[in-house]
């Protein structure tokens, strides 16, 4: 039996331009794909309009190109997949594999912070309710290429999680998994801040009767105050200048090169060197307790 061709992806949300942390994630997923002669796809996760920034999708693509991070095929926009997401939810509802929930965040917090299935058998319906996945095959652990066997907290693993929010927007875990399944993604490479969402996504793959991809979670970038670089924390955009220096800085965060190692090379040449020298064993790992 021959192995499936490698298909990886980078899937940013257009809530702002790329910053150093998102460059590290993009670079790591690119290098993992190219080191295995695989495809590297680009997906824009634009399903949360209140958080999105006008023009960010186009800017992100230009930023990737300025570092010679060229993707394969057409860009996929999640906003064009909404009908498919709803069809899957409707199917699960018809099979009693999803249900409406009226519980508020305040109520869930008061009961310990994890949803306890209060609405599973109430047969609710109507507007202004969330939709939850009936989690009948909980995932308690999974293998990660960087962290090895990852154990998930029991209560969170067993939780019936939200797949469509009260405001009508589709949840991350639903959309990302349905897209990974349809695009044939063989390995998900992303930041370690998403490590503990993985069990929910594998549970959806089980429901779909499809094999889950492999997973590799990359080190995060923190600011001088110990906060993860993120758009919510107003992380500065990666500049259009000094591309080689920024690319080497990202490689250094991934444990692959010093910041001055290939400084005389172009971005394309640096990437060729980085692909040839890519080693998972040298990836730094953050403490799982910090997540």
C-alpha positions as CSV (number, residue, x, y, z in Angstrom):
1,X,0.0,0.0,0.0
2,X,1.5,3.3,-1.1
3,X,1.5,6.3,1.2
4,X,-0.9,9.2,0.3
5,X,0.8,12.2,-1.2
6,X,1.5,14.9,1.5
7,X,-1.0,17.8,1.6
8,X,-0.5,20.5,4.1
9,X,-2.0,24.0,4.6
10,X,-1.7,27.4,6.2
11,X,-5.1,28.8,7.4
12,X,-4.9,32.3,8.7
13,X,-8.0,34.4,9.7
14,X,-8.2,37.8,8.1
15,X,-8.4,39.7,11.4
16,X,-5.3,41.7,10.5
17,X,-1.9,41.4,8.7
18,X,0.5,38.6,9.5
19,X,2.9,39.2,12.5
20,X,6.0,37.3,13.5
21,X,4.1,34.6,15.3
22,X,1.9,33.9,12.2
23,X,5.0,34.0,10.0
24,X,6.6,31.2,12.2
25,X,3.4,29.1,11.8
26,X,3.3,29.7,8.0
27,X,7.0,28.9,7.6
28,X,6.8,25.7,9.8
29,X,3.9,24.4,7.8
30,X,5.6,25.3,4.5
31,X,8.9,23.6,5.4
32,X,7.1,20.4,6.7
33,X,5.2,20.2,3.4
34,X,8.1,21.0,1.1
35,X,10.5,18.7,2.9
36,X,8.2,15.8,2.0
37,X,7.7,17.0,-1.6
38,X,4.1,17.8,-0.7
39,X,1.5,20.4,-1.6
40,X,1.1,23.5,0.6
41,X,-2.4,25.0,0.4
42,X,-3.7,28.4,1.5
43,X,-7.1,28.7,3.2
44,X,-8.5,32.0,4.5
45,X,-10.7,31.4,7.5
46,X,-13.1,34.2,7.0
47,X,-16.2,33.1,8.9
48,X,-16.2,35.6,11.8
49,X,-17.0,39.0,10.1
50,X,-17.0,41.0,13.3
51,X,-13.3,40.2,13.9
52,X,-12.2,40.6,10.2
53,X,-10.3,43.6,8.9
54,X,-11.1,45.0,5.4
55,X,-8.3,44.1,2.9
56,X,-6.6,41.7,5.3
57,X,-7.1,38.6,3.0
58,X,-5.3,40.3,0.1
59,X,-2.6,41.7,2.4
60,X,-1.8,38.3,3.9
61,X,-1.3,36.8,0.5
62,X,1.1,39.6,-0.5
63,X,3.0,39.2,2.8
64,X,3.4,35.4,2.1
65,X,4.7,36.2,-1.4
66,X,7.2,38.8,-0.1
67,X,8.9,35.9,1.8
68,X,8.7,33.6,-1.3
69,X,6.1,31.4,0.5
70,X,4.2,30.4,-2.6
71,X,1.2,28.1,-2.1
72,X,-0.2,25.5,-4.5
73,X,-3.6,25.9,-6.3
74,X,-6.3,28.4,-5.6
75,X,-6.9,30.1,-2.3
76,X,-9.8,28.6,-0.5
77,X,-12.2,31.0,1.4
78,X,-14.3,29.5,4.2
79,X,-17.0,32.1,3.6
80,X,-17.7,30.3,0.3
81,X,-18.3,27.0,2.2
82,X,-21.2,28.0,4.5
83,X,-23.8,26.0,2.6
84,X,-21.8,22.9,3.0
85,X,-21.3,23.5,6.7
86,X,-25.0,23.9,7.2
87,X,-25.8,20.8,5.2
88,X,-23.5,18.8,7.5
89,X,-25.2,20.2,10.6
90,X,-28.7,19.5,9.2
91,X,-27.6,15.9,8.6
92,X,-26.4,15.5,12.1
93,X,-29.6,17.1,13.5
94,X,-31.7,14.6,11.5
95,X,-29.6,11.8,13.0
96,X,-29.8,13.1,16.6
97,X,-26.0,13.7,16.4
98,X,-26.3,17.4,17.1
99,X,-28.7,19.5,19.1
100,X,-29.8,23.0,20.1
101,X,-28.6,24.5,23.4
102,X,-29.8,27.5,25.4
103,X,-27.1,27.5,28.1
104,X,-25.2,30.8,28.4
105,X,-21.5,31.2,29.1
106,X,-22.3,32.5,32.6
107,X,-24.3,29.3,33.4
108,X,-21.5,27.1,32.1
109,X,-18.9,29.0,34.1
110,X,-21.0,28.7,37.2
111,X,-21.1,24.9,36.8
112,X,-17.3,24.6,36.6
113,X,-16.4,26.0,33.2
114,X,-17.2,22.8,31.1
115,X,-20.6,22.2,29.5
116,X,-22.3,19.2,31.2
117,X,-24.8,18.3,28.5
118,X,-27.8,20.0,30.1
119,X,-29.7,20.5,26.8
120,X,-28.8,17.1,25.2
121,X,-32.3,15.6,25.7
122,X,-34.4,18.7,25.8
123,X,-35.2,18.7,22.0
124,X,-35.0,22.5,21.8
125,X,-35.3,24.5,18.6
126,X,-35.6,28.1,17.5
127,X,-33.5,31.2,16.9
128,X,-30.9,32.5,19.2
129,X,-29.7,29.0,20.3
130,X,-26.3,27.5,19.9
131,X,-25.9,24.1,18.2
132,X,-23.7,21.4,19.8
133,X,-22.0,18.3,18.5
134,X,-23.3,15.2,20.4
135,X,-19.8,13.9,21.3
136,X,-20.4,10.1,21.5
137,X,-16.8,9.1,20.7
138,X,-14.7,11.3,23.0
139,X,-11.0,11.7,22.2
140,X,-8.9,11.4,25.3
141,X,-5.4,11.5,23.7
142,X,-3.7,11.8,20.4
143,X,-0.2,11.7,19.0
144,X,1.6,14.9,18.1
145,X,4.8,15.0,16.0
146,X,6.5,17.4,18.4
147,X,4.9,16.6,21.8
148,X,4.4,12.8,21.5
149,X,1.3,11.4,23.2
150,X,-0.9,14.3,24.4
151,X,-3.4,13.6,27.1
152,X,-6.6,15.7,27.1
153,X,-8.5,16.7,30.2
154,X,-11.4,14.2,30.6
155,X,-14.2,16.7,31.1
156,X,-13.1,18.7,28.1
157,X,-12.7,15.6,26.0
158,X,-16.2,14.5,26.7
159,X,-17.9,17.9,26.3
160,X,-20.6,18.3,23.6
161,X,-18.9,21.3,22.0
162,X,-20.4,24.1,19.9
163,X,-20.5,23.8,16.1
164,X,-22.7,26.9,15.4
165,X,-22.8,29.9,17.7
166,X,-25.9,31.7,19.1
167,X,-25.2,34.5,16.7
168,X,-25.4,32.2,13.7
169,X,-21.7,32.0,12.9
170,X,-20.1,28.6,12.4
171,X,-17.6,27.5,15.0
172,X,-13.9,27.0,14.3
173,X,-13.8,23.3,15.1
174,X,-16.6,22.5,12.7
175,X,-15.3,24.6,9.7
176,X,-11.7,23.7,10.0
177,X,-12.4,19.9,10.2
178,X,-14.8,19.8,7.3
179,X,-12.3,21.8,5.2
180,X,-9.4,19.6,6.2
181,X,-11.5,16.5,5.3
182,X,-12.6,17.8,2.0
183,X,-9.2,19.1,1.0
184,X,-7.5,15.8,1.9
185,X,-5.1,17.4,4.4
186,X,-2.7,14.7,5.5
187,X,-1.0,16.7,8.3
188,X,-2.1,19.8,10.2
189,X,0.9,22.0,11.2
190,X,0.0,25.0,13.4
191,X,0.8,26.9,16.6
192,X,0.8,25.1,19.9
193,X,-2.0,27.4,21.2
194,X,-4.4,25.1,19.2
195,X,-3.1,21.9,20.7
196,X,-6.1,21.2,22.9
197,X,-8.7,21.9,20.2
198,X,-7.3,18.8,18.4
199,X,-9.4,16.2,20.2
200,X,-12.6,17.9,19.2
201,X,-11.5,17.9,15.5
202,X,-10.5,14.2,15.7
203,X,-14.0,13.5,17.2
204,X,-15.6,15.1,14.1
205,X,-13.3,13.0,11.8
206,X,-14.6,9.9,13.6
207,X,-18.2,11.0,13.0
208,X,-17.4,11.5,9.3
209,X,-15.8,8.0,9.2
210,X,-12.6,9.6,7.8
211,X,-9.1,9.2,9.0
212,X,-7.8,12.2,10.9
213,X,-4.6,13.9,9.6
214,X,-1.3,13.8,11.5
215,X,-0.7,16.8,13.8
216,X,2.4,18.9,14.4
217,X,2.2,21.9,16.8
218,X,4.8,24.5,16.5
219,X,6.4,26.8,19.2
220,X,4.8,30.1,19.9
221,X,6.3,33.6,19.8
222,X,5.9,35.7,23.0
223,X,6.5,39.4,23.5
224,X,8.7,40.9,26.2
225,X,5.8,40.7,28.7
226,X,5.3,36.9,28.2
227,X,2.1,37.3,26.1
228,X,1.7,35.3,23.0
229,X,2.0,37.4,19.9
230,X,-1.5,37.7,18.4
231,X,-3.7,40.1,16.5
232,X,-5.8,40.5,19.7
233,X,-2.6,41.7,21.5
234,X,-1.9,44.1,18.7
235,X,1.2,42.3,17.5
236,X,3.0,44.5,14.9
237,X,2.7,43.5,11.3
238,X,5.7,42.0,9.6
239,X,7.4,44.8,7.7
240,X,7.8,44.8,3.9
241,X,11.5,45.5,4.5
242,X,14.3,43.3,5.8
243,X,12.5,40.2,4.5
244,X,15.6,38.0,4.9
245,X,16.2,39.1,8.5
246,X,12.6,38.4,9.4
247,X,12.6,35.0,7.7
248,X,15.8,34.0,9.5
249,X,14.3,35.2,12.8
250,X,11.3,32.9,12.2
251,X,13.7,30.0,11.4
252,X,15.5,30.7,14.6
253,X,12.2,30.4,16.6
254,X,11.7,27.1,14.9
255,X,15.2,25.9,16.0
256,X,16.4,25.6,12.4
257,X,19.0,28.3,11.9
258,X,20.7,31.3,13.5
259,X,19.6,34.8,12.6
260,X,22.8,35.5,10.7
261,X,23.4,32.1,9.1
262,X,22.2,32.7,5.5
263,X,21.9,36.5,5.7
264,X,23.5,37.0,2.3
265,X,20.9,34.9,0.5
266,X,17.6,35.8,-1.0
267,X,14.3,34.6,0.6
268,X,13.9,31.9,-2.0
269,X,17.5,30.7,-1.4
270,X,17.0,30.7,2.3
271,X,13.9,28.6,2.0
272,X,15.7,26.1,-0.3
273,X,18.4,25.7,2.4
274,X,15.8,25.5,5.2
275,X,13.8,22.8,3.4
276,X,17.0,20.7,2.8
277,X,18.0,21.1,6.5
278,X,14.5,20.8,8.1
279,X,14.6,18.8,11.3
280,X,11.6,18.2,13.7
281,X,14.0,17.1,16.4
282,X,15.3,20.7,16.9
283,X,11.8,22.3,17.2
284,X,11.6,24.0,20.6
285,X,8.6,23.0,22.8
286,X,6.6,25.2,25.1
287,X,5.3,23.9,28.4
288,X,1.9,22.3,27.9
289,X,0.9,23.6,31.3
290,X,1.0,27.1,29.9
291,X,-1.8,26.4,27.5
